[in-house]
Amino acid sequence: MTHVLLVEDDEVIRRTVGLALERYGYTVTTAPDGLAGLEAFREGGPDGRGHDVLLLDVMLPGLDGIGLCRRVREASLVPIVMMSARGDGLDVVSGLEAGADDYVVKPVDTAVLVARIRSVLRRSSEWATATRPGEPATVLAFGDLTVDTAGMEVRRDGRPVALTPTELRLLLEFAAQPGVVLGRRTLLGSVWDHAWDGDSRVVDLAVQRLRAKIGADRIETVRGFGYKLRR
């Protein structure tokens, strides 16, 4: 059964969202603040893998959601979805820069939240089950960057690159069509399973994080159209 760690300081929202997720079949552990959330995360093991996904509010007492996201990312690639006040673009950007995979806005629409959780879990599951004994590897090379599409391994100058499932899924989309410009709408659909809603920040920030890990010049911006991976 899928386990969600929900960190939210508002008791009403915490109870409401927790009960809604349980109705969808999830097991939910809750924490009322950032420090309690960090403790609960660590109780899931050294890398927190006792939890399948983290759902973090941005505004938390003690240790805020952005700080908690950063602390989690120091130890784990577990999927993270942030909850942000509607219209607060700074919260969204800060959460994605800290390493979150996706976000939802408050008041939380349960159907949207469950769709986002399913999407990040799908990406995480694809990575976890990718390597199969005896399965031939397909290694693509782009300068000093190599992408093993069977083993889901990325190396730069021969050294492993640690990517989150979302970052890896994004890179695989680019690697499948090197030199081809992929628009934000296309990437939102193929990587995040989002219907186009005019908000491409999740794409732009994920590309920014990916560039920081594989080389800033590896992914080119084509103004007005999108991004492409240099051959």
GROMACS elastic network, one bead per residue, 0.5 to 0.9 nm:
[ bonds ]
;  ai    aj funct       b0    kb
    1    25     6  0.75382   500
    1    26     6  0.64985   500
    1    27     6  0.67357   500
    2    25     6  0.77522   500
    2    26     6  0.52854   500
    2    27     6  0.60766   500
    2    28     6  0.85566   500
    2    51     6  0.79414   500
    2    52     6  0.60724   500
    2    53     6  0.81595   500
    3    26     6  0.59295   500
    3    28     6  0.58129   500
    3    29     6  0.75845   500
    3    50     6  0.77103   500
    3    51     6  0.53212   500
    3    52     6  0.52100   500
    3    53     6  0.67655   500
    3    54     6  0.87914   500
    4    18     6  0.89343   500
    4    21     6  0.85024   500
    4    26     6  0.68234   500
    4    27     6  0.61250   500
    4    29     6  0.62741   500
    4    30     6  0.83408   500
    4    51     6  0.60203   500
    4    52     6  0.60316   500
    4    53     6  0.51390   500
    4    54     6  0.58101   500
    4    55     6  0.70095   500
    5    27     6  0.86451   500
    5    28     6  0.59436   500
    5    30     6  0.58339   500
    5    31     6  0.77150   500
    5    37     6  0.78542   500
    5    40     6  0.78707   500
    5    41     6  0.74914   500
    5    51     6  0.64016   500
    5    52     6  0.80073   500
    5    53     6  0.64890   500
    5    55     6  0.60638   500
    5    56     6  0.81464   500
    6    14     6  0.74330   500
    6    17     6  0.85251   500
    6    18     6  0.73858   500
    6    28     6  0.68635   500
    6    29     6  0.61076   500
    6    31     6  0.63508   500
    6    32     6  0.86520   500
    6    37     6  0.79034   500
    6    53     6  0.87457   500
    6    54     6  0.61757   500
    6    56     6  0.61044   500
    6    57     6  0.82398   500
    7    14     6  0.76566   500
    7    29     6  0.84947   500
    7    30     6  0.57098   500
    7    32     6  0.59045   500
    7    33     6  0.63227   500
    7    34     6  0.69402   500
    7    36     6  0.82363   500
    7    37     6  0.57240   500
    7    54     6  0.78633   500
    7    55     6  0.62600   500
    7    57     6  0.61591   500
    7    60     6  0.82469   500
    7    65     6  0.82411   500
    8    11     6  0.73988   500
    8    13     6  0.73027   500
    8    14     6  0.55801   500
    8    30     6  0.74894   500
    8    31     6  0.64314   500
    8    32     6  0.52719   500
    8    33     6  0.63281   500
    8    34     6  0.82704   500
    8    37     6  0.87597   500
    8    55     6  0.83649   500
    8    56     6  0.65488   500
    8    57     6  0.53250   500
    8    58     6  0.84870   500
    8    59     6  0.82806   500
    8    60     6  0.69024   500
    8    65     6  0.89737   500
    8    83     6  0.89013   500
    9    12     6  0.89056   500
    9    13     6  0.81500   500
    9    14     6  0.71016   500
    9    31     6  0.75583   500
    9    33     6  0.54300   500
    9    34     6  0.85227   500
    9    57     6  0.77818   500
    9    59     6  0.80276   500
    9    60     6  0.60055   500
    9    61     6  0.73466   500
   10    13     6  0.54260   500
   10    14     6  0.59668   500
   10    15     6  0.85989   500
   10    32     6  0.73901   500
   11    15     6  0.60489   500
   11    16     6  0.84128   500
   11    32     6  0.75218   500
   12    15     6  0.52983   500
   12    16     6  0.59947   500
   12    17     6  0.84797   500
   13    16     6  0.50177   500
   13    17     6  0.58216   500
   13    18     6  0.80899   500
   13   107     6  0.88676   500
   13   108     6  0.87172   500
   14    17     6  0.54946   500
   14    18     6  0.58698   500
   14    19     6  0.84830   500
   14    30     6  0.72512   500
   14    31     6  0.84460   500
   14    32     6  0.79609   500
   15    18     6  0.50963   500
   15    19     6  0.60230   500
   15    20     6  0.84771   500
   15    30     6  0.86491   500
   16    19     6  0.53446   500
   16    20     6  0.61652   500
   16    21     6  0.87207   500
   17    20     6  0.50267   500
   17    21     6  0.61618   500
   17    22     6  0.85920   500
   17   108     6  0.79281   500
   17   110     6  0.74480   500
   18    21     6  0.52781   500
   18    22     6  0.62531   500
   18    23     6  0.87677   500
   18    26     6  0.89086   500
   18    27     6  0.87199   500
   18    28     6  0.61837   500
   18    29     6  0.80658   500
   18    30     6  0.75683   500
   19    22     6  0.50469   500
   19    23     6  0.63013   500
   19    24     6  0.88736   500
   19    28     6  0.83714   500
   20    23     6  0.51745   500
   20    24     6  0.67173   500
   20   110     6  0.69072   500
   21    24     6  0.51028   500
   21    25     6  0.66475   500
   21    26     6  0.55603   500
   21    27     6  0.76557   500
   21    28     6  0.72857   500
   21   110     6  0.78520   500
   21   113     6  0.89282   500
   21   114     6  0.74827   500
   22    27     6  0.59776   500
   22    28     6  0.67223   500
   23    26     6  0.72653   500
   24   114     6  0.80393   500
   29    40     6  0.82364   500
   29    51     6  0.89916   500
   30    37     6  0.77073   500
   30    40     6  0.84020   500
   31    34     6  0.76732   500
   31    35     6  0.86389   500
   31    36     6  0.56516   500
   31    37     6  0.51432   500
   31    38     6  0.88544   500
   31    40     6  0.73526   500
   32    35     6  0.86775   500
   32    36     6  0.66673   500
   32    37     6  0.72483   500
   32    60     6  0.80287   500
   32    61     6  0.84903   500
   33    36     6  0.54552   500
   33    37     6  0.60564   500
   33    38     6  0.87251   500
   33    60     6  0.54384   500
   33    61     6  0.55436   500
   33    62     6  0.66846   500
   33    63     6  0.70849   500
   33    64     6  0.77512   500
   33    65     6  0.86949   500
   34    38     6  0.61161   500
   34    39     6  0.86085   500
   34    56     6  0.86524   500
   34    57     6  0.89290   500
   34    60     6  0.58150   500
   34    61     6  0.64130   500
   34    62     6  0.60047   500
   34    64     6  0.56300   500
   34    65     6  0.64302   500
   34    67     6  0.81761   500
   34    68     6  0.61195   500
   35    38     6  0.50449   500
   35    39     6  0.62635   500
   35    40     6  0.86054   500
   35    61     6  0.83156   500
   35    62     6  0.63456   500
   35    63     6  0.57017   500
   35    64     6  0.85427   500
   35    68     6  0.78637   500
   36    39     6  0.50549   500
   36    40     6  0.61195   500
   36    41     6  0.85183   500
   36    63     6  0.89915   500
   37    40     6  0.50281   500
   37    41     6  0.60455   500
   37    42     6  0.86128   500
   37    56     6  0.86564   500
   37    63     6  0.89966   500
   37    68     6  0.78050   500
   38    42     6  0.62125   500
   38    43     6  0.86342   500
   38    63     6  0.87788   500
   38    68     6  0.66484   500
   38    71     6  0.79075   500
   38    72     6  0.75828   500
   39    42     6  0.51598   500
   39    43     6  0.62624   500
   39    44     6  0.89608   500
   40    43     6  0.50805   500
   40    44     6  0.68270   500
   40    48     6  0.87082   500
   41    44     6  0.54169   500
   41    45     6  0.76600   500
   41    46     6  0.89429   500
   41    47     6  0.83772   500
   41    48     6  0.53593   500
   41    49     6  0.84666   500
   41    50     6  0.79854   500
   41    51     6  0.73115   500
   41    54     6  0.85371   500
   41    72     6  0.78700   500
   42    45     6  0.55854   500
   42    46     6  0.62512   500
   42    47     6  0.72383   500
   42    48     6  0.55532   500
   42    50     6  0.88087   500
   42    72     6  0.88375   500
   43    46     6  0.78879   500
   43    48     6  0.70632   500
   43    50     6  0.77543   500
   44    47     6  0.74268   500
   44    49     6  0.58776   500
   44    51     6  0.61322   500
   45    49     6  0.62245   500
   45    50     6  0.61209   500
   45    51     6  0.89010   500
   46    49     6  0.77830   500
   46    75     6  0.74513   500
   46    76     6  0.83837   500
   47    50     6  0.82329   500
   47    72     6  0.82403   500
   47    75     6  0.53816   500
   47    77     6  0.79912   500
   47    78     6  0.80901   500
   48    51     6  0.60035   500
   48    52     6  0.85382   500
   48    72     6  0.80768   500
   48    75     6  0.78411   500
   48    76     6  0.65020   500
   48    77     6  0.88483   500
   48    78     6  0.72333   500
   49    52     6  0.64007   500
   49    53     6  0.87321   500
   49    76     6  0.77532   500
   49    77     6  0.87759   500
   49    78     6  0.66994   500
   51    54     6  0.71263   500
   51    78     6  0.76173   500
   52    78     6  0.66216   500
   52    79     6  0.70996   500
   52   121     6  0.74580   500
   52   124     6  0.89802   500
   53    78     6  0.60956   500
   53    80     6  0.58402   500
   53    81     6  0.76174   500
   53   117     6  0.74321   500
   53   120     6  0.80383   500
   53   121     6  0.72674   500
   54    78     6  0.73498   500
   54    79     6  0.63083   500
   54    81     6  0.61956   500
   54    82     6  0.82254   500
   55    79     6  0.87866   500
   55    80     6  0.60261   500
   55    82     6  0.58086   500
   55    83     6  0.71279   500
   55   103     6  0.88974   500
   55   117     6  0.87066   500
   56    59     6  0.89156   500
   56    60     6  0.87763   500
   56    65     6  0.58187   500
   56    66     6  0.85640   500
   56    68     6  0.82256   500
   56    69     6  0.78399   500
   56    80     6  0.73652   500
   56    81     6  0.63563   500
   56    83     6  0.59251   500
   56    84     6  0.88792   500
   57    60     6  0.65322   500
   57    64     6  0.79738   500
   57    65     6  0.55593   500
   57    66     6  0.86191   500
   57    81     6  0.87751   500
   57    82     6  0.58025   500
   57    84     6  0.64181   500
   57    85     6  0.89404   500
   58    64     6  0.60888   500
   58    66     6  0.60860   500
   58    67     6  0.89756   500
   58    82     6  0.65905   500
   58    83     6  0.60842   500
   58    84     6  0.58014   500
   58    85     6  0.82065   500
   58    91     6  0.67574   500
   58    92     6  0.86569   500
   58    95     6  0.75074   500
   59    63     6  0.88064   500
   59    64     6  0.55335   500
   59    65     6  0.60478   500
   59    66     6  0.83204   500
   59    83     6  0.88806   500
   59    84     6  0.79740   500
   59    85     6  0.88188   500
   59    91     6  0.87943   500
   60    63     6  0.62488   500
   60    65     6  0.59121   500
   61    64     6  0.59711   500
   61    65     6  0.88762   500
   63    66     6  0.81633   500
   63    67     6  0.60712   500
   63    68     6  0.62978   500
   64    67     6  0.53830   500
   64    68     6  0.61447   500
   64    69     6  0.86222   500
   65    69     6  0.59810   500
   65    70     6  0.85935   500
   65    82     6  0.77208   500
   65    83     6  0.88401   500
   65    95     6  0.77443   500
   66    69     6  0.50957   500
   66    70     6  0.63541   500
   66    71     6  0.87418   500
   66    82     6  0.86869   500
   66    91     6  0.83270   500
   66    94     6  0.67512   500
   66    95     6  0.55195   500
   66    96     6  0.88612   500
   66    97     6  0.89052   500
   66    98     6  0.62881   500
   66    99     6  0.88796   500
   66   100     6  0.87701   500
   67    70     6  0.51352   500
   67    71     6  0.62393   500
   67    72     6  0.86584   500
   67    98     6  0.78304   500
   68    71     6  0.50596   500
   68    72     6  0.61555   500
   68    73     6  0.85696   500
   69    72     6  0.51586   500
   69    73     6  0.61608   500
   69    74     6  0.87964   500
   69    80     6  0.76068   500
   69    82     6  0.87202   500
   69    95     6  0.74490   500
   69    98     6  0.61617   500
   69    99     6  0.66754   500
   69   100     6  0.67633   500
   70    73     6  0.50544   500
   70    74     6  0.64140   500
   70    95     6  0.89201   500
   70    98     6  0.53891   500
   70    99     6  0.67319   500
   70   100     6  0.86813   500
   71    74     6  0.53054   500
   71    75     6  0.72280   500
   71    76     6  0.88922   500
   72    75     6  0.55824   500
   72    76     6  0.58093   500
   72    77     6  0.79480   500
   72    78     6  0.81809   500
   73    76     6  0.51026   500
   73    77     6  0.61636   500
   73    78     6  0.80049   500
   73    98     6  0.79883   500
   73    99     6  0.66185   500
   73   100     6  0.86379   500
   74    77     6  0.85505   500
   76    79     6  0.88260   500
   76   164     6  0.88430   500
   77    80     6  0.84928   500
   77    99     6  0.89866   500
   77   124     6  0.88175   500
   77   162     6  0.87432   500
   77   163     6  0.78027   500
   77   164     6  0.53639   500
   77   165     6  0.73476   500
   78   124     6  0.78243   500
   78   164     6  0.78684   500
   78   165     6  0.84211   500
   79   100     6  0.73528   500
   79   101     6  0.62536   500
   79   102     6  0.86362   500
   79   117     6  0.85299   500
   79   120     6  0.60357   500
   79   121     6  0.69405   500
   79   123     6  0.87830   500
   79   124     6  0.70307   500
   79   164     6  0.78649   500
   79   165     6  0.75848   500
   79   166     6  0.83173   500
   80    99     6  0.78684   500
   80   100     6  0.50022   500
   80   101     6  0.54217   500
   80   102     6  0.68302   500
   80   103     6  0.83578   500
   80   117     6  0.86948   500
   80   120     6  0.78650   500
   81    95     6  0.88386   500
   81   100     6  0.59422   500
   81   101     6  0.58957   500
   81   103     6  0.50188   500
   81   104     6  0.73101   500
   81   113     6  0.88395   500
   81   116     6  0.77405   500
   81   117     6  0.72962   500
   81   120     6  0.81636   500
   82    92     6  0.78527   500
   82    95     6  0.66189   500
   82    96     6  0.83150   500
   82   100     6  0.66153   500
   82   101     6  0.80831   500
   82   102     6  0.63839   500
   82   104     6  0.63319   500
   82   105     6  0.84063   500
   83    91     6  0.88715   500
   83    92     6  0.84124   500
   83   102     6  0.89823   500
   83   103     6  0.56980   500
   83   104     6  0.50493   500
   83   105     6  0.56397   500
   83   106     6  0.66772   500
   83   108     6  0.79046   500
   84    87     6  0.82689   500
   84    88     6  0.69601   500
   84    89     6  0.86545   500
   84    91     6  0.61909   500
   84    92     6  0.65144   500
   84    95     6  0.88232   500
   84   103     6  0.71347   500
   84   104     6  0.63371   500
   84   106     6  0.59194   500
   84   107     6  0.88248   500
   85    88     6  0.57245   500
   85    89     6  0.87968   500
   85    91     6  0.77551   500
   85    92     6  0.88476   500
   85   104     6  0.87030   500
   85   105     6  0.55991   500
   85   107     6  0.74728   500
   86    89     6  0.82851   500
   86   104     6  0.86797   500
   86   105     6  0.50723   500
   86   106     6  0.53270   500
   86   107     6  0.72863   500
   87    90     6  0.88377   500
   87    91     6  0.89603   500
   87    92     6  0.89273   500
   87   105     6  0.78756   500
   88    91     6  0.56269   500
   88    92     6  0.68149   500
   88   105     6  0.88061   500
   89    92     6  0.51300   500
   89    93     6  0.61896   500
   89    94     6  0.85022   500
   89   201     6  0.89265   500
   90    93     6  0.51931   500
   90    94     6  0.59504   500
   90    95     6  0.84500   500
   91    94     6  0.51844   500
   91    95     6  0.60439   500
   91    96     6  0.86133   500
   92    95     6  0.52573   500
   92    96     6  0.62682   500
   92    97     6  0.85799   500
   92   102     6  0.88794   500
   92   103     6  0.69850   500
   92   104     6  0.87964   500
   92   105     6  0.88275   500
   92   201     6  0.79933   500
   92   202     6  0.82576   500
   93    96     6  0.52706   500
   93    97     6  0.60488   500
   93    98     6  0.85434   500
   93   201     6  0.70454   500
   93   202     6  0.79083   500
   93   205     6  0.71779   500
   94    97     6  0.50981   500
   94    98     6  0.61167   500
   94    99     6  0.88711   500
   95    98     6  0.50980   500
   95    99     6  0.66589   500
   95   100     6  0.56630   500
   95   101     6  0.87084   500
   95   102     6  0.84878   500
   95   103     6  0.79951   500
   96    99     6  0.52741   500
   96   101     6  0.66406   500
   96   102     6  0.70260   500
   96   103     6  0.79982   500
   96   201     6  0.84964   500
   96   202     6  0.68095   500
   96   205     6  0.61530   500
   96   206     6  0.71859   500
   96   209     6  0.88013   500
   97   100     6  0.71599   500
   97   205     6  0.62467   500
   97   206     6  0.77884   500
   97   208     6  0.82621   500
   97   209     6  0.70724   500
   99   164     6  0.82588   500
   99   206     6  0.84201   500
   99   209     6  0.79509   500
  100   103     6  0.75517   500
  101   120     6  0.69985   500
  101   164     6  0.81101   500
  101   165     6  0.83711   500
  101   166     6  0.61750   500
  101   167     6  0.83819   500
  101   192     6  0.88614   500
  101   202     6  0.80775   500
  101   206     6  0.80425   500
  102   116     6  0.71925   500
  102   117     6  0.86981   500
  102   120     6  0.77139   500
  102   166     6  0.89442   500
  102   192     6  0.80165   500
  102   202     6  0.67723   500
  103   113     6  0.85729   500
  103   116     6  0.78151   500
  103   202     6  0.81767   500
  104   107     6  0.88317   500
  104   108     6  0.68323   500
  104   109     6  0.82205   500
  104   112     6  0.75608   500
  104   113     6  0.64871   500
  104   116     6  0.78858   500
  105   108     6  0.59220   500
  105   109     6  0.80852   500
  106   109     6  0.76483   500
  108   111     6  0.87644   500
  108   112     6  0.77923   500
  108   113     6  0.69555   500
  109   112     6  0.53545   500
  109   113     6  0.61380   500
  109   114     6  0.87080   500
  110   114     6  0.60784   500
  110   115     6  0.84954   500
  111   114     6  0.52783   500
  111   115     6  0.61932   500
  111   116     6  0.86967   500
  112   115     6  0.50680   500
  112   116     6  0.61959   500
  112   117     6  0.86270   500
  113   116     6  0.51561   500
  113   117     6  0.61788   500
  113   118     6  0.86025   500
  114   117     6  0.50152   500
  114   118     6  0.60623   500
  114   119     6  0.85043   500
  115   118     6  0.51390   500
  115   119     6  0.61563   500
  115   120     6  0.88546   500
  115   193     6  0.82788   500
  115   194     6  0.87601   500
  116   119     6  0.50264   500
  116   120     6  0.63728   500
  116   121     6  0.85756   500
  116   192     6  0.77208   500
  116   193     6  0.79269   500
  116   194     6  0.81831   500
  117   120     6  0.53827   500
  117   121     6  0.61164   500
  117   122     6  0.85287   500
  118   121     6  0.50875   500
  118   122     6  0.60201   500
  118   123     6  0.87202   500
  119   122     6  0.51082   500
  119   123     6  0.64446   500
  119   124     6  0.87287   500
  119   191     6  0.83463   500
  119   192     6  0.61989   500
  119   193     6  0.63737   500
  119   194     6  0.88568   500
  120   123     6  0.51939   500
  120   124     6  0.62122   500
  120   125     6  0.85711   500
  120   165     6  0.78721   500
  120   166     6  0.72445   500
  120   192     6  0.74482   500
  121   125     6  0.59492   500
  121   126     6  0.85204   500
  121   165     6  0.89976   500
  122   125     6  0.50485   500
  122   126     6  0.61224   500
  122   127     6  0.87172   500
  123   126     6  0.52060   500
  123   127     6  0.65263   500
  123   128     6  0.88161   500
  123   165     6  0.56188   500
  123   166     6  0.63338   500
  123   168     6  0.86954   500
  123   169     6  0.68441   500
  123   191     6  0.80199   500
  123   192     6  0.86274   500
  124   127     6  0.53202   500
  124   128     6  0.62569   500
  124   129     6  0.87889   500
  124   164     6  0.82436   500
  124   165     6  0.51624   500
  124   166     6  0.76382   500
  125   128     6  0.50044   500
  125   129     6  0.60921   500
  125   130     6  0.82392   500
  125   165     6  0.85122   500
  126   129     6  0.55231   500
  126   130     6  0.58183   500
  126   165     6  0.81975   500
  126   169     6  0.88544   500
  127   130     6  0.52079   500
  127   131     6  0.79900   500
  127   151     6  0.85007   500
  127   152     6  0.64239   500
  127   165     6  0.64203   500
  127   168     6  0.82486   500
  127   169     6  0.84879   500
  128   131     6  0.75193   500
  128   152     6  0.88512   500
  128   165     6  0.89753   500
  129   132     6  0.73457   500
  130   149     6  0.85383   500
  130   150     6  0.62793   500
  130   151     6  0.59443   500
  130   152     6  0.64084   500
  131   135     6  0.74910   500
  131   137     6  0.89427   500
  131   150     6  0.62049   500
  131   152     6  0.70747   500
  132   135     6  0.55666   500
  132   136     6  0.88401   500
  132   150     6  0.82081   500
  132   151     6  0.77134   500
  133   136     6  0.86456   500
  135   150     6  0.74152   500
  135   151     6  0.86246   500
  136   150     6  0.70358   500
  136   151     6  0.87502   500
  137   148     6  0.63180   500
  137   149     6  0.68093   500
  137   151     6  0.63442   500
  138   147     6  0.80523   500
  138   148     6  0.55458   500
  138   149     6  0.55179   500
  138   150     6  0.58001   500
  138   151     6  0.81525   500
  139   146     6  0.64821   500
  139   147     6  0.54478   500
  139   149     6  0.62804   500
  139   150     6  0.78930   500
  139   151     6  0.89258   500
  140   145     6  0.82930   500
  140   146     6  0.55108   500
  140   147     6  0.50729   500
  140   148     6  0.63748   500
  140   149     6  0.75927   500
  140   175     6  0.75481   500
  141   144     6  0.72716   500
  141   145     6  0.57733   500
  141   147     6  0.64339   500
  141   148     6  0.88438   500
  141   231     6  0.85159   500
  142   145     6  0.50224   500
  142   146     6  0.61833   500
  142   147     6  0.82743   500
  142   175     6  0.86489   500
  142   178     6  0.88005   500
  142   218     6  0.83124   500
  142   229     6  0.86208   500
  142   230     6  0.73208   500
  142   231     6  0.57091   500
  143   146     6  0.77796   500
  143   156     6  0.88795   500
  143   157     6  0.89280   500
  143   218     6  0.87658   500
  143   230     6  0.88879   500
  143   231     6  0.76928   500
  144   155     6  0.80638   500
  144   156     6  0.54939   500
  144   157     6  0.51453   500
  144   158     6  0.77953   500
  145   154     6  0.73158   500
  145   155     6  0.58048   500
  145   157     6  0.66266   500
  145   158     6  0.80668   500
  145   214     6  0.70684   500
  145   215     6  0.87268   500
  145   218     6  0.87293   500
  146   153     6  0.81923   500
  146   154     6  0.57451   500
  146   155     6  0.52585   500
  146   156     6  0.64761   500
  146   157     6  0.83906   500
  146   158     6  0.80762   500
  147   150     6  0.89257   500
  147   151     6  0.88122   500
  147   152     6  0.72130   500
  147   153     6  0.60067   500
  147   155     6  0.66808   500
  147   171     6  0.86111   500
  147   172     6  0.79779   500
  147   175     6  0.77365   500
  148   151     6  0.54730   500
  148   152     6  0.53383   500
  148   153     6  0.50362   500
  148   154     6  0.62378   500
  148   155     6  0.85153   500
  149   153     6  0.70628   500
  149   154     6  0.86177   500
  149   172     6  0.73166   500
  149   175     6  0.89310   500
  150   153     6  0.80097   500
  151   154     6  0.89674   500
  152   168     6  0.78046   500
  152   172     6  0.88421   500
  153   160     6  0.73323   500
  153   161     6  0.77923   500
  153   162     6  0.86757   500
  153   168     6  0.87130   500
  154   158     6  0.89839   500
  154   159     6  0.83225   500
  154   160     6  0.59055   500
  154   161     6  0.54933   500
  154   162     6  0.76823   500
  154   163     6  0.80746   500
  154   168     6  0.83047   500
  154   214     6  0.88345   500
  155   158     6  0.53416   500
  155   159     6  0.50549   500
  155   161     6  0.53083   500
  155   162     6  0.87728   500
  155   214     6  0.83936   500
  156   159     6  0.52525   500
  156   160     6  0.64777   500
  156   161     6  0.65708   500
  156   213     6  0.87864   500
  156   214     6  0.66801   500
  156   215     6  0.87035   500
  157   160     6  0.85184   500
  161   213     6  0.68858   500
  161   214     6  0.74715   500
  162   168     6  0.89513   500
  162   213     6  0.79830   500
  163   166     6  0.78046   500
  163   167     6  0.56159   500
  163   168     6  0.56791   500
  163   210     6  0.78092   500
  163   213     6  0.78915   500
  164   167     6  0.51461   500
  164   168     6  0.61143   500
  164   169     6  0.85518   500
  165   168     6  0.50729   500
  165   169     6  0.60561   500
  165   170     6  0.85527   500
  166   169     6  0.50883   500
  166   170     6  0.61578   500
  166   171     6  0.86344   500
  166   191     6  0.71941   500
  166   192     6  0.80088   500
  166   206     6  0.79324   500
  167   170     6  0.50772   500
  167   171     6  0.62027   500
  167   172     6  0.86419   500
  167   206     6  0.65133   500
  167   207     6  0.78280   500
  167   209     6  0.77925   500
  167   210     6  0.60856   500
  168   171     6  0.50539   500
  168   172     6  0.61395   500
  168   173     6  0.86745   500
  168   210     6  0.84301   500
  169   172     6  0.50941   500
  169   173     6  0.63592   500
  169   174     6  0.88729   500
  169   190     6  0.88632   500
  169   191     6  0.62493   500
  170   173     6  0.52040   500
  170   174     6  0.65662   500
  170   175     6  0.87294   500
  170   187     6  0.75741   500
  170   190     6  0.85703   500
  170   191     6  0.61479   500
  170   203     6  0.89095   500
  170   206     6  0.80172   500
  170   207     6  0.79122   500
  170   210     6  0.83658   500
  171   174     6  0.51142   500
  171   175     6  0.59934   500
  171   176     6  0.85516   500
  171   207     6  0.88140   500
  171   210     6  0.77257   500
  171   229     6  0.85042   500
  172   176     6  0.60058   500
  172   177     6  0.87655   500
  173   176     6  0.53834   500
  173   177     6  0.69176   500
  173   178     6  0.88907   500
  173   182     6  0.86458   500
  173   187     6  0.79095   500
  173   190     6  0.78747   500
  173   191     6  0.78174   500
  174   177     6  0.54572   500
  174   178     6  0.58754   500
  174   179     6  0.82760   500
  174   180     6  0.78787   500
  174   181     6  0.86184   500
  174   182     6  0.76178   500
  174   219     6  0.85852   500
  174   227     6  0.84894   500
  174   228     6  0.64984   500
  174   229     6  0.56042   500
  175   178     6  0.53066   500
  175   179     6  0.88583   500
  175   229     6  0.68159   500
  175   231     6  0.89162   500
  177   180     6  0.55358   500
  177   181     6  0.83570   500
  177   182     6  0.86434   500
  177   228     6  0.82613   500
  177   229     6  0.77980   500
  178   181     6  0.83536   500
  178   228     6  0.67152   500
  178   229     6  0.51146   500
  178   230     6  0.62618   500
  178   231     6  0.55937   500
  179   228     6  0.55639   500
  179   229     6  0.54896   500
  179   230     6  0.55258   500
  179   231     6  0.58009   500
  180   227     6  0.81112   500
  180   228     6  0.55423   500
  180   229     6  0.72492   500
  180   230     6  0.87522   500
  181   220     6  0.88833   500
  181   221     6  0.86678   500
  181   222     6  0.72875   500
  181   225     6  0.71595   500
  181   226     6  0.60218   500
  181   227     6  0.52623   500
  181   229     6  0.79102   500
  182   185     6  0.83323   500
  182   186     6  0.63597   500
  182   187     6  0.67490   500
  182   225     6  0.74722   500
  182   226     6  0.54404   500
  182   227     6  0.54106   500
  182   228     6  0.60947   500
  183   186     6  0.52408   500
  183   187     6  0.63267   500
  183   188     6  0.86532   500
  183   224     6  0.87823   500
  183   225     6  0.55423   500
  183   227     6  0.64899   500
  183   228     6  0.88323   500
  184   187     6  0.50787   500
  184   188     6  0.59967   500
  184   189     6  0.85790   500
  184   196     6  0.89330   500
  184   200     6  0.62451   500
  184   203     6  0.64360   500
  184   204     6  0.80936   500
  184   225     6  0.77903   500
  184   226     6  0.57993   500
  184   227     6  0.79686   500
  185   188     6  0.51862   500
  185   189     6  0.63883   500
  185   190     6  0.87661   500
  185   194     6  0.85806   500
  185   195     6  0.81766   500
  185   196     6  0.59915   500
  185   197     6  0.88610   500
  185   198     6  0.83977   500
  185   200     6  0.76894   500
  185   203     6  0.89982   500
  185   226     6  0.88526   500
  186   189     6  0.52951   500
  186   190     6  0.61680   500
  186   191     6  0.84209   500
  186   196     6  0.87955   500
  187   190     6  0.50986   500
  187   191     6  0.55659   500
  187   192     6  0.72892   500
  187   193     6  0.85989   500
  187   194     6  0.88629   500
  187   203     6  0.71264   500
  188   191     6  0.56579   500
  188   192     6  0.50695   500
  188   193     6  0.61223   500
  188   194     6  0.53096   500
  188   195     6  0.72827   500
  188   196     6  0.71212   500
  188   200     6  0.76710   500
  188   202     6  0.81489   500
  188   203     6  0.67878   500
  189   192     6  0.57386   500
  189   194     6  0.50165   500
  189   195     6  0.62945   500
  189   196     6  0.75318   500
  190   193     6  0.58160   500
  190   194     6  0.80885   500
  191   194     6  0.81554   500
  192   195     6  0.89144   500
  192   202     6  0.88855   500
  192   203     6  0.88538   500
  194   197     6  0.79856   500
  196   199     6  0.75950   500
  196   200     6  0.86066   500
  197   200     6  0.82111   500
  199   202     6  0.75264   500
  199   203     6  0.87760   500
  200   203     6  0.53707   500
  200   204     6  0.63579   500
  200   205     6  0.87331   500
  201   204     6  0.50469   500
  201   205     6  0.59516   500
  201   206     6  0.83339   500
  202   205     6  0.54538   500
  202   206     6  0.61230   500
  202   207     6  0.86359   500
  203   206     6  0.52039   500
  203   207     6  0.61432   500
  203   208     6  0.85820   500
  204   207     6  0.51930   500
  204   208     6  0.62132   500
  204   209     6  0.88116   500
  205   209     6  0.62670   500
  205   210     6  0.85645   500
  206   209     6  0.51215   500
  206   210     6  0.60804   500
  206   211     6  0.85506   500
  207   211     6  0.60420   500
  207   212     6  0.86270   500
  207   219     6  0.79455   500
  207   227     6  0.86147   500
  208   211     6  0.51930   500
  208   212     6  0.64198   500
  208   216     6  0.81747   500
  209   212     6  0.51888   500
  209   213     6  0.67139   500
  210   213     6  0.52860   500
  210   214     6  0.62206   500
  210   215     6  0.79942   500
  210   216     6  0.83253   500
  210   219     6  0.86620   500
  211   214     6  0.53005   500
  211   215     6  0.50993   500
  211   217     6  0.73531   500
  211   218     6  0.69090   500
  211   219     6  0.66566   500
  212   215     6  0.57917   500
  212   216     6  0.58652   500
  213   216     6  0.79388   500
  214   217     6  0.86533   500
  214   218     6  0.69008   500
  214   219     6  0.87873   500
  215   218     6  0.53988   500
  215   219     6  0.78813   500
  216   219     6  0.67446   500
  216   220     6  0.84725   500
  217   220     6  0.64253   500
  217   230     6  0.80982   500
  218   228     6  0.86035   500
  218   229     6  0.60843   500
  218   230     6  0.56326   500
  218   231     6  0.85154   500
  219   227     6  0.66066   500
  219   228     6  0.56448   500
  219   230     6  0.60459   500
  220   226     6  0.86170   500
  220   227     6  0.55784   500
  220   228     6  0.53515   500
  220   229     6  0.62723   500
  220   230     6  0.67336   500
  221   224     6  0.88388   500
  221   225     6  0.82068   500
  221   226     6  0.60919   500
  221   228     6  0.67285   500
  222   225     6  0.55958   500
  222   226     6  0.53079   500
  222   227     6  0.55744   500
  222   228     6  0.74274   500
  223   226     6  0.64671   500
  223   227     6  0.82484   500
